[in-house]
Amino acid sequence: MRGEFIDVNGARLYYYAAGSRGAGEPVVFLHGFPTSSHLWTDVVPLVPKGHRVVVVDLLGYGRSDRPTGRDVSVRGHAERVVGLLDELAINYACIVGHDVGGGIAQTMAVRWPTRVSRLMLVNSVGFDLWPGREVKVARAMLPLTRHLPATWLLSILRTDLMRGYVTSDRGAHSIEMYVRPFAKPDGRDSLVEHMMSLDSSETKAIEPRLKDIVAPTAIVWGAEDPFLPVAIGRRLQTEIPGSSIAVVPDARHFTPEEAPEKVADVLTELLTR
């Protein structure tokens, strides 16, 4: 496993590669807000052999560059991921997305269908059913709070993210990794840019085209997700032809961390369709 930076349309993205360049199509993992490639740490080793695996930090997250005014909407990230595939000479791939990463994956499957061989959505945003109340309240307060110390915003973020985990020990460790890039003043500005770009109108706009997705699709959901209820997953299954859904008991929002074996099992089955 190796990590490196790659320039995509003038922005440096960090990614790491695993697996091998076997006969199976590549698998690309996309995280959501406000996480990073760390989300997939326990899933990647369980990907079946023979697949090239790419795990990326989206722009403004993890080790990738700050947004500094670049587009961090769902569409903006999707265009950048397509650019990443171009840079890596990947014609098409199985796209696996969590949270906002799921919205990016849906956008790719709708707007660049030849680049998405298979689609896997894990606790994904969808339709006009996101972001949650907490994010909406935080955004409404931003004119008053965006100039406060980053530690103030991050303390609220930590508390809210902890609700997405069943096990607090695991959650505390991961959350610290996720919020670290936002701890300095320029990081606070990045966090604000991301929050202001969480716009359900993007997934609402592609809703009529979900029925046109031809890539085999699997959906996985933590049954107790407090941010994105499983009803979103069931509705996605209804809208995307031939898609399957697996609801994981005793898991909340961060299913790739809490149930990596189940996520990997569903992915393995998807790769054989």
C-alpha positions, 0 to 999 in steps of 0.5 A: 500500500502506498500513498502519494499526491496527484495533480488534478486540474491544478489541485493536489489530491492525496490517494493511496493504492492497494491490491493489484492490476488483475483482471477485475475492474478497479475499485474506487472508494469515496468518503463523505463529510467531514471524513477522509480516506481513513474511513475505509481502512478496515474495508480495503484489506478485505477487497477480493484479490485481483482488483486495483484499489484506489482510496482518495482524500477528496479536495479539502479533506485529509491530506489533500489541498485546501479548497481555497475557493475551488468547487467542493459541491457534489458535482465539483467533487464528481468532476474531480474524481473523473479527472483522477481516473483520467490521470490514473488511466482508469477507464471505468471502475466500481465506485463505492461512496459513503455519505456525500461520497455516495452523492458523488458516486450517484452523480458519476453514474448518472452523468458519466455512466461509462466510467462507472462499472458498478455502484455501491452506496453506503449510508449515502446522501440522497434526494432532498433528505439531507443535510440534517437539522444540525448542519442546517442550524450550524450553517445558519449560525455561520455568519456569527461563528465563522470567525471564532476559533477553530476549537469552538467549531470542532468541539461541536463537530466532535460531539455531533459526529460521535452520535454516528458511532455505536462504540465511543472508543472507535469513534473518538479515535477516528473523529480526531483523525477527521477533524485534524485538518480543520484545527488551524485557521485555514482549516476552519475556513475549509470546514466552512466551505464544505458546510456551505456546499452541502446542498441537497438540490444536487441530488434532487436534480438527478433523482429523475435519472436514477432510473437510468443507472445501468451499473449493477448497484448495491446499497448498504446501510447502518440500521441506526443511522441518526443522520441519514435514515435507512428510509433513504437507502430503501428509496434509492433501492426503489429508484435504481433498477435491479439494486439490492439493499443490506441493512446492518443491525447495530450500526449507525452512520459509519458502517465502513468502520463499524461493520467492515466485514459486512461492507466487504461481503456486499462488495464482493458479491457486487463484483461478481454480478 
